[in-house]
Amino acid sequence: MDLTPQEINAMLPFVLKRENVGRYEDGAVVFCDRRQYPFEKRFMRCEDVESVAVAIETMVTQGGGPWVIAVYALALRARQVASESSDQIRQQLEQTAQRLMATRPTNTFIHRSLKNALAAAETALAAGEDPEQAILDWMEPTRDEIYLRSAKMGRYGADLIEDGDGVLTMCFAETAFLLGLAFAHQDGKQIHVYTPETRPYLQGAKLTAPSVHELGIPVTLITDNMPTYVVSQGKVQKYFTAADLVTLDGHVVNKIGTFQNALACHYHHVPYFAYAWAPDPNKPDRASIEVEERDPNEIREAKGVPTTISGIDAYYPAFDITPPHVVSGVITKYGILSAYDLKRYFGKEKPLG
């Protein structure tokens, strides 16, 4: 399979196309407002770092989007402080990176990406070159590599899918998962996708279901408390998700609800596969994971409409942790690996991003 990044991009649904996930336009960061999709194809244009950080925190973009716009925000800041001394630029970029890292404590890919972009800027500053351009020069081939890796992983996933399979997912598993479905569909396999709605931001309803539908694949929307019943009916033969974080010892961190679905699948002998760019070498085990806890007000409403009274207590951990013994495999650039074997492949590798 020798697809170019441009050919891969053409295969993807609207919300995952490269230019819609995020782009840099003459000192501004532009990206699709996923809160409005699929009812509106609205874009946000940010010309300062804080507005990018707030957009990440308020779920204007999710999944693979935050790291992209965070790196572009770092380039934006480099442009804004270009007239200052090298030491002042270094300080400003470090402060910017720390602000952007704080937006996503669990998904550490944004942290690693910003550190690599900072390193590119530092190399440029030491050579008397433009740090803004250095960040962009690092970013574009990195995005190319991610698209190529996603296609490879998608091919591995497609080969796991059998003709007639029902596929369960959770939240919005993004590029590798959608490419896996697209490849399976191209192979002539008849598949049917089941996606929970994903409260409280409804990514499954607003992003996953329309994207699968756009690929021409049958998709059924279910509520978050239906997967166990649907699996018990024999409608599901494979369960795939993305992973916001994977530890070196094989714990998979993903949108809250992933673990309970994995338990249901494990009980009913349905395999669970997680797509992962790479485990985080700085996260060796479960104890090293920081699970983001969001404002409980977010689960007292749906799309701005209150669902209970304000005096009721609420709790909103945004992610859960699936232990390796219920993970059938982790889909990586190396192939489909045991969750227990990730350290051997990735433990000494410099991670992408």
C-alpha positions in Angstrom: 0.0 0.0 0.0 1.8 3.1 -1.2 -0.6 6.0 -0.7 0.6 9.6 -0.5 -0.5 11.9 2.4 -2.7 13.7 -0.2 -4.4 10.5 -1.3 -5.0 9.5 2.3 -6.5 12.9 3.0 -8.9 12.5 0.1 -10.2 9.3 1.6 -11.2 10.9 4.9 -14.5 12.4 5.8 -14.8 16.2 6.1 -14.1 16.6 9.7 -10.8 14.7 9.5 -9.4 16.3 6.4 -6.1 17.8 7.1 -7.1 21.4 6.3 -10.2 21.1 8.5 -8.4 19.6 11.5 -6.2 22.7 11.6 -4.0 24.9 9.5 -1.8 28.0 9.8 -2.7 31.0 7.8 -0.3 34.0 8.0 -0.1 34.2 11.7 -3.5 32.7 12.6 -4.6 29.3 13.6 -7.8 28.1 11.7 -9.7 24.9 12.6 -13.2 23.4 12.3 -15.5 24.0 15.2 -16.5 20.4 16.0 -19.1 21.6 18.5 -21.2 22.8 15.6 -20.6 19.9 13.3 -22.5 18.2 11.5 -25.2 20.9 11.5 -22.7 23.6 10.5 -19.3 23.6 8.9 -18.0 26.5 10.9 -14.4 27.5 11.4 -12.7 29.3 14.2 -9.8 31.7 13.5 -7.5 32.4 16.5 -4.8 35.1 16.4 -3.5 34.7 20.0 -2.4 31.8 22.1 -5.0 32.1 24.8 -7.9 31.8 22.4 -6.3 28.6 21.1 -5.9 27.2 24.6 -9.5 28.1 25.5 -10.7 26.4 22.3 -9.0 23.2 23.3 -10.3 23.4 26.8 -13.9 24.0 25.7 -13.9 21.1 23.2 -14.0 23.2 20.0 -11.6 20.5 18.8 -10.9 17.1 20.3 -8.9 13.9 19.7 -6.1 14.6 17.2 -7.0 18.2 16.8 -5.5 19.8 19.9 -1.9 18.9 19.3 -2.1 20.3 15.8 -3.5 23.7 16.7 -1.3 23.8 19.8 1.9 23.5 17.7 0.5 26.1 15.3 -0.2 28.4 18.3 3.5 28.1 19.2 4.5 29.2 15.7 2.0 32.1 16.1 3.7 33.1 19.3 7.1 32.9 17.7 5.9 35.4 15.1 4.5 37.8 17.6 7.7 38.0 19.6 10.1 37.8 16.7 11.6 41.3 17.4 12.6 40.4 21.0 16.0 38.9 22.0 16.7 35.2 21.7 16.5 34.7 25.4 13.1 36.6 25.6 11.8 34.5 22.7 12.9 31.3 24.5 11.1 32.4 27.6 7.9 33.4 25.7 7.8 30.1 23.8 8.3 28.0 27.0 5.5 29.9 28.7 3.3 29.4 25.7 4.0 25.7 25.6 3.3 25.3 29.3 -0.1 27.0 28.9 -1.0 24.8 26.0 0.1 21.6 27.7 -2.1 22.4 30.7 -5.2 22.2 28.4 -4.9 18.4 28.1 -3.3 16.7 31.2 -4.2 13.1 30.1 -3.5 13.0 26.4 0.2 13.6 26.5 0.8 13.6 22.8 0.2 17.3 22.9 3.0 17.6 25.5 5.5 15.6 23.4 4.6 17.5 20.2 5.1 20.9 21.8 8.5 19.7 23.3 9.7 18.7 19.9 8.4 21.9 18.3 10.3 23.8 21.1 13.4 21.9 20.3 13.1 22.9 16.6 12.7 26.5 17.6 15.7 26.3 19.9 17.9 24.9 17.1 16.8 27.8 14.9 17.5 30.4 17.5 20.9 29.0 18.2 21.7 29.3 14.5 20.3 32.8 14.2 17.3 31.6 12.1 13.5 32.1 12.3 11.9 30.0 15.0 8.4 30.4 13.5 9.6 28.9 10.2 11.5 26.2 12.1 8.3 25.1 13.9 6.4 25.0 10.7 9.2 23.1 9.0 9.1 20.5 11.7 5.3 20.4 11.7 4.5 19.6 8.1 6.6 16.4 7.6 5.4 15.3 11.1 1.8 15.5 9.9 2.7 13.7 6.7 4.3 10.9 8.8 1.2 10.7 11.0 -1.1 10.3 8.0 1.2 7.6 6.5 1.3 5.8 9.9 -2.5 6.1 10.3 -3.0 4.5 6.9 -0.7 1.6 7.8 -2.5 1.1 11.1 -5.8 1.4 9.3 -4.8 -1.4 6.9 -3.9 -3.6 9.9 -7.3 -2.8 11.4 -9.1 -3.5 8.1 -7.5 -6.9 7.9 -9.0 -7.8 11.3 -12.5 -7.1 10.1 -14.4 -10.0 8.5 -17.1 -9.7 6.0 -20.4 -9.3 7.8 -18.9 -8.0 11.0 -20.6 -5.6 13.4 -18.1 -3.1 14.7 -18.5 -1.2 18.0 -16.5 1.9 18.7 -16.5 4.6 21.4 -16.3 8.4 21.1 -14.5 9.6 17.9 -11.6 7.2 17.1 -10.4 9.5 14.3 -8.1 8.9 11.4 -6.7 5.3 11.7 -10.0 3.9 12.7 -11.9 5.6 9.9 -9.3 4.6 7.4 -9.6 1.0 8.7 -13.3 1.1 7.9 -12.7 2.7 4.5 -10.2 0.0 3.6 -12.5 -2.8 4.7 -15.3 -1.2 2.7 -13.0 -1.0 -0.4 -12.2 -4.6 0.1 -15.9 -5.4 -0.4 -16.6 -6.4 3.2 -20.1 -5.8 4.4 -19.8 -4.2 7.8 -22.1 -2.3 10.2 -20.9 0.2 12.8 -22.5 0.8 16.2 -21.5 4.0 17.9 -22.6 5.2 21.4 -23.6 8.9 21.5 -20.8 9.8 24.0 -22.2 12.1 26.6 -21.8 14.9 27.4 -20.3 16.3 24.2 -21.9 13.7 21.9 -18.9 13.0 19.8 -20.3 9.7 18.8 -23.5 11.2 17.5 -22.0 14.4 16.0 -18.7 13.2 14.7 -18.4 9.4 14.4 -21.8 8.6 13.0 -21.8 11.3 10.3 -18.2 10.4 9.4 -19.0 6.7 9.0 -22.1 7.6 7.0 -20.0 9.9 4.8 -17.9 6.8 3.9 -21.0 5.0 2.7 -20.9 2.4 5.6 -24.1 1.6 7.5 -24.0 3.0 11.0 -26.4 2.8 14.0 -26.3 5.3 16.8 -27.0 3.9 20.3 -27.0 5.5 23.7 -24.0 5.1 26.1 -25.8 2.5 28.2 -26.7 0.2 25.3 -23.4 -1.4 24.2 -23.6 -4.4 26.6 -27.1 -5.3 25.4 -26.1 -4.8 21.7 -23.0 -7.0 22.2 -25.1 -9.7 24.0 -27.4 -9.9 21.0 -24.5 -11.0 18.8 -24.6 -7.8 16.7 -20.9 -7.0 17.4 -17.9 -9.0 16.4 -15.1 -6.4 16.9 -14.6 -3.5 19.2 -12.2 -0.7 18.1 -11.3 2.6 19.8 -8.5 5.1 19.6 -6.3 5.7 22.7 -5.7 9.1 24.2 -2.8 7.5 26.1 -1.2 4.0 26.3 1.3 3.2 29.1 4.4 1.1 28.4 2.8 -1.7 30.5 -0.3 -1.8 28.2 -3.0 0.2 30.0 -5.3 2.0 27.5 -6.7 5.4 28.4 -9.6 6.6 26.3 -12.9 8.4 26.6 -14.9 7.5 29.6 -17.1 4.5 28.8 -14.3 2.7 26.9 -13.5 0.4 29.8 -17.1 -0.7 30.5 -17.5 -1.6 26.8 -14.3 -3.5 26.9 -15.5 -5.5 29.9 -18.8 -6.3 28.1 -16.9 -7.4 25.0 -14.4 -9.5 27.1 -17.4 -11.3 28.8 -19.0 -12.1 25.4 -15.7 -13.1 23.8 -15.6 -10.1 21.4 -12.0 -8.8 20.8 -11.1 -5.3 21.7 -8.4 -3.5 19.7 -7.0 0.0 20.4 -5.3 2.2 17.8 -2.3 3.9 19.3 0.5 6.0 17.7 2.8 4.9 20.4 2.8 4.4 24.2 4.2 7.3 26.2 7.7 6.5 27.3 7.1 8.7 30.3 4.1 6.7 31.4 5.3 3.3 32.6 2.2 2.1 34.4 -1.3 2.9 35.7 0.0 4.9 38.6 1.6 7.4 36.3 -1.7 8.3 34.6 -3.4 11.6 35.4 -7.1 11.4 34.5 -8.6 14.8 33.6 -11.6 15.7 35.6 -13.7 18.3 33.9 -16.3 20.8 35.2 -19.3 18.7 36.5 -21.6 21.4 35.1 -20.9 19.9 31.7 -22.8 16.8 32.6 -25.8 18.6 34.1 -26.8 19.7 30.6 -26.9 18.5 27.0 -26.1 21.0 24.3 -26.8 23.8 26.7 -30.1 22.5 27.9 -30.2 21.6 31.6 -31.0 17.9 32.4 -31.2 18.2 36.2 -31.4 20.9 38.8 -28.2 22.9 39.7 -28.1 21.7 43.3 -27.5 18.1 42.3 -23.9 16.9 42.7 -22.1 15.7 39.6 -18.8 14.0 38.7 -17.0 14.1 35.4 -13.8 12.1 34.8 -13.2 12.5 31.1 -11.3 9.3 30.6 -11.1 5.7 32.0 -8.4 3.1 32.0 -8.7 -0.3 30.4 -6.2 -2.8 31.8 -4.1 -4.9 29.4 -5.8 -8.3 30.2 -9.0 -7.2 28.4 -7.2 -5.6 25.5 -6.9 -8.1 22.6 -4.3 -6.1 20.8 -2.9 -2.6 20.3 -2.7 -1.5 16.6 0.6 0.3 16.0 2.9 1.0 13.1 4.7 -2.3 13.9 1.4 -4.3 13.5 -1.0 -5.6 16.1 0.9 -6.1 19.4 0.0 -7.6 22.7 -0.6 -4.9 25.3 2.0 -6.7 27.4 4.7 -6.4 24.7 4.7 -2.6 24.0 7.7 -1.9 26.0 9.9 -4.2 23.9 9.0 -2.3 20.7 8.7 1.3 22.0 10.6 1.5 25.3 13.8 2.9 23.7 12.3 4.5 20.7 12.0 8.3 20.3 8.3 8.7 20.0 6.6 10.5 17.1 5.5 13.9 18.4 
